Amino acid sequence: AALRGFARTREAALAGAFDEFDAAVFGGRLRARVTSCTWNKRLTTTAGRCVFRRAASGTERVARVELAEKVVDCEARLRETLLHELCHAAAWCLDGVARPPHGEAFRAWGARATRAFPALRVTTCHTFEIAAGRFQYACAAACGRAPISRHSRSIDTSTARCGGCAGALALTVM
């Protein structure tokens, strides 16, 4: 029932949070540069993404933000994810930097955002438990870190590492 309630109000919450963050962190400069903030029902392995491109003029940098319907299922996740994606948009649109994605420009915007909104931490990845994920990955060394859920078999266990102890990850539930 709570999810359905959020689904009814998420558009207004997204618009309000965008305006609040743009004014407080980005000086109102993203309104003209972020062409859309939308919900994507096909995103299942990440909370959101920021898509970069150049405008039709070829010189102006613009961005589009997409949030995952299945992962961003409450206002707290919306605010944290949107602020993270807007830091990517600012690095691209305002600083002209796309790579590395969580590099110096992104971290500078993240620090500025955290100063403006101390309750929201801008990190390089989300740690949200994905409620409907049927694939679960856990640390093979059993360090105690919470399992990672995904809707698809999206984690390459040959290269991915545990965020707690850097041990190998193993697919535990399908």
N, C-alpha and C positions, 0 to 999 in steps of 0.2 A: 504494500500500500504506500509506503514511503517513497519508493522508486516512482510509482505512478504520479504521486504528488509532485515530485521534483520534475518529472517529464512535462507536466503542465506549466511549470513556472520557469523552466530552464532558459527559454529564449529571452525573457525579461531579465533574468539573473545575468545572463551572458552580456547583454547590452549594457546593463548597469555597471557590471564589473569592468568592462572595457572602458567605459567613460571615466570611471573612478581611477583606474590605473593609468590611463593616458594622461589625465590631468595631473595626478600626483607624482608620477615617476618620469614620464616622457615629455612633459611640458606641452601636451596637446598636439604634439607633432606627428603622432601615428594615425590620427583620424583620417588624414588624406592619403596615407601610404598603405594602410592595411585595407585591402579592397573588400574583404569579407571575413567574418568569424562565423563558422557554421558547424553543425553537428554531422558526424560521419558514422553511419551504422556499420560500415565495413572495417573500420579501424578496430582491431581486437588485441594487438600486442603492445600498444603504446597508448598513453592517455591523450596525446595530441601531437600535432605536427604543424610546422610553419613552412609553407612553400614559397620559395623566392622566385622572382622573375623581374624582368625589366618591362616597363610600361611601353605602350605602342611607340612612343617617341624614341625609345632605344636608350635614353639616358637616365630617366628617373627609375629608381628602384622601388618596387612595390612587393607586398607580401600578402599571403592568404593564410588564415589560421583555421585549422580543423580540430575539433575535439571529439573524442571517441564516446559515443552514446553508451556503450557497454562498460566502459571503465570509469568515466566521469559521471557518477551517479548520485552526487550530492553537491551542495553549494561549496563546501570546503574543498573538495577535489577540483571543482570548476575554477575557483579562485586561484588555487596553487598552480594548476596546469596552465590556465590562461596567462598568468603572470610570467611563467617560464617561457611560453611561446612568444609572448610580446617582447621579452628580452632578446630572443632570436630575431624577431622582426626589427627591433631597434638596431641591433648590430648590423643587419643587412641594409636597412633603409636609411638609417641616420649616419652610421659609421662606414658603410660600404664594405663590410667584412662578412664573408660567409663561411670561411674555413680558418681554423678548425671550428666546428660548430659550437663547442663549449670553451672556446679560447678566451683570450684576454678581454676582447670587447664584450662578449656575452657575460663574463664574470663581473665586469665593471657595471653593466646594467643590472645584473643580479644583486650586487652589493647595494646599489642605489635603491632598488626595489625593496630589499630587506630593511633598509633604513626607513623607508616610507611606510612599510607594513611589517613591523617586527614579528607579528604572528605568522607571517608567510615566509618560508625559506625557499629561495630559488636554488635548487640543486640540479645536478646534471642528469638525474633520472628519477622517475617516480618509484615509490615502494608500495603502491597501492595493491592490495589483494584484489584480484579480478574475480568477482563473485561467481561467474558462470564458467570459468575456465576448467576444462576437463583434463588438461595436461598440467601436471605439477612436477616441478623440478626442485630438488633438495641438494644440499651440500653432501657430497659423498663422504666427507670426513666427519659428518654429523656434529658440526660446531654449534648447532643450536639456532642458527639463523632461520627465520620463518621461510617456509617453502614459497616458491614463485609459481603462480598460476597463470596459464595462458589458454586462449581459445584454440590455438593451433600448435603444432609441433614447431615452434618458432625459434627455440634456443638451440644453437649448435653446441652440444655437450663436449665436443672435441676441443673447442676453443674457449667457451664461456667459463667464468670462474665465479666462485662465491664472493659476494661483497663483504662478508665478515672475515674469512680466513684465507681467501684466494685459493681454496681447494677446488677440485673438480666438481661440476654439477652432474647430477644423474636424474634421468626421467624416472619418477617414482609412481605416478598414477596416470592412467589413461581412461 
